[in-house]
């Protein structure tokens, strides 16, 4: 395992001393590993395939909404349509 050293503000170091039972190295290690997993997941969601799937999903949703909107408009009377659309 590799060692990493980093600087903290003096005030933070003093606050950490108040919690002497906490294994701060373990807290830092867990936090870094969690961030690493998050960044890996983020990288996957930025892949070409994921972007294509998202675009396809959005386009499909818009088509469905448009079709439903058109069906609902057909059910309205001309007066209701005019009032709704302001025509």
PyMOL commands that set and color helices and strands:
alter all, ss='L'
color gray80, all
select helices_A, chain A and resi 10-17+24-45+48-75+78-85
alter helices_A, ss='H'
color red, helices_A
deselect
rebuild
show_as cartoon
